[in-house]
Amino acid sequence: MSNEQLGTESKIEVRTTADGSPTLYVPALDEHYHSRHGAAQESRHVFIEAGLRPSLAAGLGQSGRPPLRLLEVGLGTGLNALLTLEAAQPAGATVAYDGYETVPLPAEAVAALAPQWQADAAISHAFSQLHAAPWDEPLALALGFSLTKLLAEVQDAALPPSHYDLIYFDAFAPEKQPELWTEDVFAKLYAAAAPGAVLVSYCAQGQFRRNLRAAAWLTEKLPGPPGKREMTRARKPA
């Protein structure tokens, strides 16, 4: 499947990464959706291990408590959402997942990515449901896991105040989408974050961290996934 062209209209290619999992490449931006060193392992390292699991360990989304309210900026292929579902269900957690995206995947890309999930029938079905679901409407992707795909620019959206427990910031790199990596955007996300909320991102750029701190986030550096020395985790004070 490496370097498979998905047609001239979509301008998107499927590429196999170093861990065997696929990602998408956008020639117009010269940008991959995920790390070439391993798409799935990067997502697990950054978003699941550094973001989701500590939140679950703190009791968010557990029995007798409200769902863990999660916001993703850059829903993309749905990889982070599906890995979140895969990790949350064995933990018995309930999750309300909002994913912002501006460029829906072409059908050819969805079909080319589907084999990634074939080993697990439930997750494979969730992948199909995720991409077939209408925009801007909540969908019960699985028991205890609600997904709302939002077709909008997050910087223009009306986000609920003090709402989200966890934010996955997975936009294209700052040099590719500079409008998403501004102090104003991070101030907006801070306002939408619940006290004690966490934001995680693969990015370790100095200006990114300065913009987070200017928006009142407390930042820390963590070891990055293969191919990256560092990643970023930020927290809103409780």
N, C-alpha and C positions, 0 to 999 in steps of 0.2 A: 504493500500500500504506500510505500515511501514515494514522496514526490508525485503522488497521483493528482493530475490536473482535474479540477471539477467543472470545467467549462468556462467559456469566455465571459459569460454574463456574471457569474458569481465572483470571479477574480479571487477565488480562495482555493488553496491547495491543501490536501491532507499530507502530513509528513509524520513519519514514525520517529519517536524520540529514543534516547539512549536506553531507557528502561523497557522499551517495547510498546509503550502506550502511545496512541496517536495524538497529534495536535493539529491545529490549522495554521496556515501561513497566509498572510495577506501581502501579495507583492506590491500593491500600491503604497503600503506603509513600510514595507520591508520589516515586518513584525510577525512574530509567532504569538499565538494565544497563550502558550505555556512554554516552560523551559525546554530547550532542545536536549538538555541533560537528563530529562525524564519528566514528562508532563504529570503523570499520576503521583510520582514520589514528591515532586515539588508541591503539589496541592495538599497532599497529606501532611508534609512537613510544616508548611506555612499556616494553612487554614485549620486543619484538623488537630494536629498535635500542639500547636502554639496558641490556637484560638478556641476550638470547640471543646477539646477534652478538659482543659482547665475550667471552662465554664460549667461543664457537666459535673466535674468534681466539686465545684462550689455549690451544687444543688440546683442550678437553674434547669427548668424544664422537668424536674423530677416529680414523682407522684405527690399529689396534693398541692402542687405549686402551679402557677400559670405557665404556659409554654415559654420556652426560650425564644425570644423574639430576635430574629437574625436578619440583617440587611446585607445584601451583596451588591457592590458596585462593579458591574461587568459580568453579568450572568453567563455570557458567551456560550460555550458548548454544554453548559450544565454540569461540568465535571465537579465543581466544588459542591453544588447542591446534592449530587448523587453520592459523593463521598460522605457528606454530612448525614444523609439518610442512612447510609451503610453503617456509620459509626453510632448514630443516635438510637437506632432501633434496639440493638443488643443491650444498650444502657437503660432501656425503658423510658427514654426521654421523649417529651413532646416538643415539637419545633414549629414555629410559625415563621416561614422563610419568605422574605420579599427580595426579588432579584431585579435590578435595573439593567436594561440593555437598550441600545439604540439601533442595532443592526441584527435583525433576525437571521438565523442561519438559513441558507438555501437548502432545499430538500436533498440535493445531492450530497451536501456535507453531512447532514443528519444520517443519511443512509450509509455513508462511508465510515462514520464514527460508531455506528450501532454494534459492530462485532466486538468492540472493546468490552461490552457488558454481557456477552452471551453466556459466560460461565455461571452467572447468577440470574435465574429466571425472573425473580422479583425485581431486581435492579434493572434488568433489561426491559421489563415492562414499564418501570418507572421512567426510564430514559425515553421510551416511545411516548408515554403520556406527557412528559415534560415538554417535548417539542411539538406535540399536537395540541396542547392546551391553548385556549384563547388568552390573549393578553388582558391584563388589568382585571382578572377575575380569579378569586381564590380557588384552588384545586386541592382536594385531598389526594396527595400523591401516594400516600400509604397511611396505615393506621397511625395516628399521632403525628403526622407530618403534613402540614399545609403549605402549599407553594402559591405565591402570587407573582406572576411575571409582569413586569411593569415596563412598557415601551415608552421610555421618556429619558431625557437628560436629568440626572440626579440633581444637578445644580439648579434646574428650573422647577423641580418637584416640590410639592407642599408636604414635607415630612412631619410626622406626628412628633410633638415635643416629648423629650425624656422617655422615649419608648423602647429603643433597641438595646438589647443586652450584649450583642456581639455584631461587629461589622467586619465583613471581608472586603478589603479594598483591593480589587483585582483589575483595575483599569489598565489599558495599554501604558507603556512606559512614559515618564514625564515628557520626553522629547517627542513622543508620538501624539499624545493627547494632553498638552500643557494646560488646557482649560479645566481639567479635572484635578489638578494637583496644586491648587491655589489655597491660600489662607482662608479665603471666603468659603470654599467648599468644605474645608475641614472645620470651620466654625459652624457651618450648617449641620454637619454630621455630629459635632459636639452637642449642639442644641437638641438633636434628635436622639442622642444617646441617653440611656438611663444612668443614674449615678452608679459608678463602679463598672460601667461598660468597657469593653475591650475592642480595639481596632487592630487588625493584623494585616500586613502587606508583605509581599515578596521584596518590595523596594527598600533600599538602604541608602538612597541618595541624601546627601547632607541638606540640600534645600528642602526636600520633602520633610525631613525631621524638623527643620526650623519652622516651616509653615505649620506643622502640627503643634509645636510648642507655642507659636504665636496665637493659635486658636485655643489655647489652654489645655491641650492634651499633655499628659506626662508620658514621655517616650523612653523606650529601652531598646538596646541592640541585642539581638539573639543570633546564634549561629545560623547561617543560611543553609538551604538545601544544596545538594551536589551542584557544583558549578557557580555557587554564589557564597561569598565569605560571610555575609550578614543579611539579616532581614529585620523588620521593624515590628514591634508591638507597642501600642499606646493604650493608655487607660484614662478614663474620666474619673476624677476623685469621687469617692463614695460620699 
